[in-house]
Amino acid sequence: MRVPGRTLAAALLFVTGCAPRVDTDRGWSVHEVTPAFLDSLPVETPALAGDTYGRAALTFTTRGRDGHDVWLCVSADSGTTFQRPVRVNEADGAAVVSDENRPIAAFGPRGAFAVAWTEHRSGDARATDVRVRPSGDGGWTLARAAYVNEDRPDAESWQPNLSLWKWRRAISATHSHPALAFRRDGGLIAAWIDERDFASADLPPATAGLYAALSPDGGSNWSANRKLRDSVSMCARPALLSDRAEQVAIAYRRCDAEVRDPALLVWPVQVPEVFLDTLLSSDGWQTAQCPPTGPALSSAPAARWAAWYTGAGDGGIRIAPWSDRGATGVSRPADGGLADAARPQLVALGNTTLVAALGRPDSASRRTVLAVRAISGDGSLGPWEHLGADVEDGWITGLTDRSALACWIERAPRRLRIARLSRSDR
């Protein structure tokens, strides 16, 4: 088996079936933590969430006769061991899945946890809804699923909406691509892509809105939905952060006259009528096709970074610093040394930010890897580390100031792998 040049040593160990701790020659160590029960599962669209208290969660989907199901595995020891999968969706095969529209989870304070996904609406072939299942014990037990979008299947009547009663009408439209973030007080924020104002019985809409809602109890009850922006690209998940100042930052992809540039919305939730909405970069990427790749955000004490893919010019992944005033610097490429880089992700590790992307180790290689590199506080980029031998999907999440979890799906044989990355700074 040929492994791409400079592919992480752990990829070789996966081939032989070993999984010891491996120190690379570039400042990282990698320890495979894939639980054995995943070997026999046809896993799709994996994602990870983690926090600094040793909690971690793996979400993924499987496809059966009735459609897709959402599964959750939680860990209390930073991913060293995982609970066996628990199905999240209550109706068989109800989940709606794509690369950008996959289930995601989030951890909050005092045991708060929630997982969100998109679900088919029974009896309406067109409509989908955003669902959330909350937990008060880090995901070990889950409460009943709640609807986040208020124009929901059971809404054709007077319904309580937190402390208010109002008339809510179910609309045959898609609500999808959810993102979640907890606030310090345990309240939960959701943002998603919503077509309710653009739905038509004859033609699919060409654009959508960016919507948000708040839950004061961790995901069981949701506020009235708020439209934050029209003219949003429908195929790209928004990125959502709740920062220390209790402001919400949402990165999304605009769709203005088919120009698909990345934008940033900064929303002080306590003053809901006031928010900043600005482009992260005027790339001028114009395409009629909806690009299934959203932007990413991170917020480290030393610097905040945004990352996105653009098809303008030579294309590729770009990064830029951001603040409450929007982008604060000129964007620049972040994918040098990685061919055909796509689908960027960011996580903060202390004062360092980790950027991940799918790409080929060099232009001559036919294999795809999950590549990660560090962005220091001053913006300098570290070397790429390559995970996997032939990768079709991947995800990362932060754990401590010096460690992260990564997962990826390898082809031939098709299997999910999970590894803990630790920075050694030798």
Summary of the structure (lengths in Angstrom):
residues: 426
radius of gyration: 20.5
end to end distance: 30.7
largest distance: 63.2
contacts: 1515
relative contact order: 0.14
helix: 3%
strand: 50%
